[in-house]
Amino acid sequence: MARDLSVQIGSLSLKNPIIAASGCFGYGLEYAGSLDIGALGGVASKGLFLNAREGHAPPRIVETPSGMLNAIGLQGIGVHRYISEKLPELRRLGVTNIVNVCGTTIDEYCEVSRALTDAEGVHAIELNISCPNIKEGGIQFGCIQESTYAVVSAVRKATTLPLIPKLTPNVTDVASFARQCEDAGADGVSLVNTFLAMAIDIETRRPKLTNGMGGLSGPAIRPIAVRMVYECAQAVKIPIIGMGGITCAEDVIEFIIAGAAAVQVGTANFVDPFVWNKLIDGLTSYMERHDIARITDLTNTMTKGK
């Protein structure tokens, strides 16, 4: 029996629940020569502001036990160059494009979102209100509930595309922020972004990152991310895209059981750029072993107790 891996998030249709995470897969085209990027559930682009952005000076990536720190600073080409230079080829390759939208003001978020709404081949907006390593915008909107509601509701009015705010884990109650997004009209939420963290060179006594602090990703954060996805799944009815330290199909399944409709995979791509087929094949094998017809039947099915 064929297994149905398709997922629906608002009007966004995914052929399977595996999405390449923003910031870890470029704009998608960087990997087009190595794998069929159109076979993925979706590709979340590098974060896009209205204009191009240089990001932070190197070093801006540091390995840590079971993870990595990054302080890229949301380097990017800007939304208009993305539309003119990247989107035509992504469209030709049949990629489901989830564009990560950044801003320093609510007006910028809205302007970028409007530009993408008018561009053929953009399928959803992931609203980045959670980047921990830039000083302006971003996480400022993601750490105050009223600001989260304000930016999500404003962008909701500016676009007809499926809207998926990306939540920060650097708050005490992430579920309350998911509720704000739902109330503001979001079609789903994605979580978690990276955890604010630091590494110090003990010889120089200086931070290893030029930005001082950065975002921690990788397997070290996965149990916390799973917990936060579970908490949000109990609090909202909109779909959840889970992420944080996924390296294998078993990790994907854990997130789905906790309440995720789909997942994003980031840091693992740096370790194994060919991880994608292993994840999809692993999901299919699990569904066959457990006689699960549709992957959606597995979402939010955790049972309590032993």
N, C-alpha and C positions, 0 to 999 in steps of 0.2 A: 504494500500500500504506500502510495506517495505521501510524504509528510509535508504539511503546509507550514512554511516558515514566514509567511507574509504577516506584516504588522501595519496597523492603521493608527496614525496620530493626527487627530483632526481630519483634514482633507489630504494629509500627507500619506502616501502609500509607499511602504518599503517592501522590497521583495524578500528580505530577511532582516533579522534584528541587529545585524552587525554594521556599525557605522565607524568610519575612521574619524578619530577625535581631532578637534580643532587644535592647531598648533603643532601637531605631530605628523602631519601627512602633507604639508605644504598646501598647495591648492588642488592637489590630486594628480595633476599632470606629471609631477616629478616621478610618480611611480607607474605611469601608464605603460612604459616600456618593459616593466617587470611582471605585471599582473593585469588581469582584466578588472579595472576599477569599476566598470559598469556592473560587475557581478556582486559588488558590495550592496548592503542595504542602503547605504548613503555615504557621502563624504562631507564632513563638516570642514569648511575652509579655514585657513588662517584668518585671524581677526581682521576686519576691515573697518577703518575709519573713513571719513569723507575724503581725506587727502592722504598721501603717502607718509609713512612714519619710519624713522631710522631705527628706533628701539635703543636698547642699552649697549654700551661698549662691552667687548669681551674682557675677561671671561664671564660668560653668562649661563653656562651649564656646568654643574658639578655632580659627580656620582656620589651617592650615599649608600649605606647598607640597605639592600632591598629597594632601592629607588634612585631618584635623581632630583636635584634642585635646578630650577630654571628661572632666569630673570631676563627673558628675551626682550621684554618691554613692548610687546605687540608690534613688532616690526611688520610692515606690510606695504603693499603697493597702492592702497586706496581703492575705493569702490569703483570709480570710473575706469581705471585701468583694468581691474578685475573683469568688468563687464566687457570691455573691448578686447582684452588680450587673452583671457583665460576661459571665459564662458563659452565662446563658440566651439572650441575643441572639446570641452567637457560635455557640451550638448551633443556633439557628434558621437562621442563615446557612450552615450546613454547613461550618464552618471546622474544619480539623484543628488542634487546639490542643496545642502543645508548651509547657508551662509552665516558665518559668525559675525555679528554686527557689534561694533564698538562705538563709543562716543565719550566726549568730555562734558557734553550738555544734553539735555533732553531733546533740544532742537536738532543736534547732530544725529542722535539716534534715529529721529524721525526722518531726517533728510536722506540718510543712507538707506533706510528701509524703503522709502518711496522710490528711490532710484532702482533698487533691486526688484520692487514690485512691477516696474515697467519693463524689466529685462526678461526676455524669453529664456527659459531653462533654469530659473531659480525656483526651487520647490518649497523651501521653508526658510525662516529666519531663526537663528539661535541668538538670542539677545544676551550679549556678554556683559553682565552686571556683577562679575565676580573675579576679575583678574586681580591677584594679590600683589603684583609687582609693578604697578604704575601708580603714580601719586594723584593723578587727576582723573575724575570720572570713574567708570568701571565699578570697582568695589564700593565706592561711596554710595552708589545706588543700591548695592546688594546687601548692605549691612544695616540699613535703616528701613523699617517696614513701610513707612509712609513714602519714602523715596522709591522703593521697589514698586509700590502700587502706582505711583505717579508716572514713572518711565514706561512701565508695561502698558498702562491704560492709554498713554499718549501714542505709543507705537502701534497699539491695537487700532487706533483711529486712522493711522497713517498707512496701513497696509492691509491687503486682503489675504496675504500669504499666511500659512500656518505659523504661529508665533510660539517659540519655545525659549523662555528665559533660562539662562544657565546660572545656577545658584552656587553661592560660596559656602564652604563648610566652616568658615571662620566666624560663626555666630553660635549663640547658645541654643537656639531652637529653630532648626532649619525648616521644620514643618510649618511653622507660622509664616515663613516667607513664601513657601509653596502655596499656602492659602491666599496670600495677598495676590500672587500671580493668577491664581484661578479666578479670584473675584474681579481682577482687572481685565479678564478676557483672554488669558493665555490658552493655547490649545494643548499644551503640555509643559513639563519642566524637565531640564536636564541637570544632573548632579552626580558627583560633586566636582567642582573645580579643585585646584591644588590647595594644599594647606600652607599657610605662611610659615616659613622656616628659615634657618640660617646654618651656615657652616663656616668655621674659623680656621685659618692657617695658624697653627700654634707656633711656627717658627717666626713669622712676621707679625703675628697677633692682629692680622687684618682679616676682614671677611673674604671668603674665597670668591664671592660674586662682587662685581663692581657696584652693583646696586645695593649691596649689604645683605638684603633679604631676598628670598625668592619663593617659588611655589614648589612644594614637595609632591611628587607623584610616584607611581610605581607600586609594587606589591605591598610595601609597608603600610599604605593607607587603606588597602582594600577592606579589612574588617570594619573600619569606621565608616567607609562609604556605604557598605552593605547595610549597616545599621541606620544610616541616614535615609537611604532609599526606602527601607522598611517603614520608618517613622512617617515619611511623606506619603507613602501608599495608604497609610491608615488615616491620613488627614485630608486628602483631596481625591476627587473622582477623575481628574484629567490624567492622561498617560504620563509615565515617567521614563526618561532615558537615563539609565544608570551608568556610572563610570567610576574608575579608580582602581588601578592595579590589576586589571584583567590580563592574564597571560595564556589562558587555556579555556577550552570549552566548559570545563567544570566551573570556572569562575563566572562565565557568562550565565550558566544555569543558576548559580547561587543568586546572582542579582535578579534574575527573572522570578525565581521563587519568592524573593524578598519583596517583589512588587514592580519591577521594571518591565515595561513593554518591549524595550530595545536597550542596547548598550552602545557605548563608544569605547574604542580601544586606542590608546595613545602610546605610552612609553614602551609597551611590548613591541611596537613596530620598529623601534630603534634596535632592539635585540634581534628580532627575527622579522624582516620585511615580508616574509612569506607566511606569516602566521594566519592570514585571513582564511584560506581554504581549510586549514586545520580546525579553525573555530567553527566554520559552517558545517564541515563534515562531522565534527564532534557533536554538534547539536542534533544533527540527523540521527546519528548512532544512538544517542541518549533517548530520543523520541521513539526509535524502533524498539529499544530494550524495554521501555516502559509503556509501550503501546499508546503513545500520545499522538493524536492525529494532527492537531494544530498547536503551534508554539504558544499561541495566545491562551490555550487551556492551562498553561503552566504558570502564568503570571499571578503573583500574590497568592500562592497556595501553601505557604509555610504553615505547618501545624505546630502548636505549642506542646511542650512537655516531651517526655521520652517515649 
